[in-house]
Amino acid sequence: MPLAEILGSIQRSELYVVHIGRQNGPRVATLTVDDRASDLRWTEDERRDAARYVHKLYVVPRVAPGLGSALLDWAGRHAAGAGAEWLRLDVWTENRRLRQYYEDQGFSLVRVVGGLDSGALYQRPSTTCVERDPSLIIVDSTTEYVPPPSEP
């Protein structure tokens, strides 16, 4: 993902970083939730649907079991609060383990788009929740970006 795209997500308050315990605690997860559907993946009719899209979901392994599920549920509530009917995402087509994970989280396969690595398209109603530990709802939008130091 190009830096300009990441910065745009930050500026639009679409990029979220999850910390343990407090805002300056260790970062354990990140995700982006937005309303922009890929023209390469979603049909014109689907792009007109009231939907939010999860991108770049990453959870540090074994730090907070159930956090991924809780974040997807949070994203669904966030989407529903914005008037979206669907929570959608795309998954690497060949990653059967990850695809099964999303299916276990209540997502249904819409279709597989040929010719794209990340062409397995999934969706679930934004109101679906499968979280196992409601205490894991600890997400705040990240709106700051600190660029790396300039090279001398």
C-alpha positions in Angstrom: 0.0 0.0 0.0 1.5 3.3 -1.0 2.4 5.8 1.8 0.0 8.4 0.3 -2.9 6.0 0.7 -1.9 5.2 4.3 -1.6 8.9 5.1 -5.0 9.5 3.5 -6.6 6.9 5.7 -5.1 8.5 8.7 -6.2 12.0 7.7 -9.8 10.7 7.1 -9.8 8.9 10.5 -10.2 5.5 8.9 -7.0 3.9 10.3 -7.3 2.5 13.8 -4.5 1.3 16.1 -5.3 -0.8 19.2 -3.2 -0.4 22.3 -3.2 -2.6 25.4 -4.5 -0.8 28.5 -4.0 2.9 27.5 -3.4 5.0 24.4 0.4 4.9 24.8 0.5 1.2 25.7 1.9 -1.4 23.4 0.3 -1.5 20.0 -1.3 -4.9 19.4 -3.5 -4.4 16.3 -4.5 -2.2 13.4 -7.2 -2.0 10.8 -8.7 0.4 8.3 -12.5 0.7 7.8 -13.7 2.8 5.0 -16.5 3.1 2.4 -14.3 2.7 -0.7 -14.8 -0.4 -2.7 -12.2 -1.6 -5.3 -13.4 -1.3 -8.9 -11.4 -4.5 -9.6 -13.2 -6.6 -7.0 -16.7 -5.3 -6.4 -19.3 -4.9 -9.2 -20.9 -1.5 -9.9 -24.1 -2.6 -8.2 -22.2 -3.8 -5.1 -20.3 -0.5 -4.9 -23.6 1.3 -4.7 -24.6 -0.8 -1.6 -24.4 0.7 1.8 -21.2 -1.0 2.9 -18.0 -0.5 4.8 -14.7 -2.3 3.9 -12.1 -3.7 6.3 -8.6 -3.5 5.1 -5.2 -4.3 6.6 -6.5 -6.0 9.7 -3.4 -7.2 11.6 -3.3 -8.5 15.2 0.0 -9.4 16.9 -0.2 -13.2 17.3 -1.0 -14.6 20.8 -1.1 -11.3 22.6 -4.9 -11.0 23.0 -6.8 -14.1 22.0 -10.2 -13.1 20.5 -9.1 -9.6 19.6 -9.5 -10.2 15.8 -13.0 -11.3 16.3 -13.8 -8.4 18.7 -12.3 -5.9 16.1 -14.5 -7.3 13.3 -17.5 -7.0 15.6 -16.5 -3.4 16.4 -16.0 -2.7 12.7 -19.5 -4.0 12.1 -21.0 -1.8 14.8 -19.1 1.1 13.4 -20.4 0.3 9.9 -24.0 -0.1 11.1 -23.7 3.3 12.9 -22.7 4.9 9.6 -25.8 3.4 8.0 -24.0 0.5 6.2 -25.8 -2.7 5.7 -22.7 -4.8 4.9 -19.2 -5.3 6.3 -17.0 -6.5 3.5 -13.4 -7.6 3.0 -11.2 -9.3 0.5 -8.8 -12.2 1.3 -5.8 -13.8 -0.4 -7.5 -16.4 -2.6 -5.0 -19.2 -1.8 -5.0 -18.6 2.0 -7.5 -21.3 3.0 -6.7 -20.9 6.7 -7.5 -17.1 6.7 -10.6 -17.7 4.5 -11.9 -20.2 7.0 -11.2 -17.8 9.9 -13.4 -15.2 8.2 -16.1 -17.8 7.5 -16.0 -18.7 11.2 -16.5 -15.0 12.0 -19.8 -15.1 10.1 -18.6 -13.8 6.7 -20.0 -15.5 3.5 -18.1 -15.9 0.3 -19.5 -13.6 -2.4 -17.2 -14.9 -5.1 -13.6 -15.3 -6.1 -12.3 -12.8 -8.7 -9.8 -14.5 -11.0 -6.5 -12.9 -11.7 -6.2 -11.1 -8.3 -4.1 -12.4 -5.4 -6.6 -11.0 -2.9 -9.7 -11.9 -4.9 -11.8 -13.9 -2.4 -14.6 -11.5 -1.5 -16.5 -11.8 1.7 -19.3 -10.0 3.4 -21.6 -10.2 6.5 -24.4 -8.0 7.7 -23.0 -5.1 9.6 -25.1 -6.1 12.6 -23.6 -9.6 13.0 -21.6 -10.0 16.1 -19.7 -13.2 17.2 -17.3 -11.7 19.8 -16.5 -13.9 22.7 -15.1 -11.3 25.1 -16.9 -7.9 25.0 -14.2 -6.3 27.2 -12.0 -6.2 24.1 -13.7 -3.2 22.6 -10.9 -0.7 22.9 -10.5 1.0 19.5 -9.8 4.6 18.9 -9.0 6.3 15.6 -5.4 7.3 15.1 -5.1 10.8 13.6 -1.4 11.5 14.0 1.4 10.6 11.7 5.0 11.1 12.8 7.3 10.9 9.7 10.6 9.1 10.0 13.7 11.4 10.5 15.0 12.8 7.3 18.2 11.4 5.8 21.1 13.8 6.3 
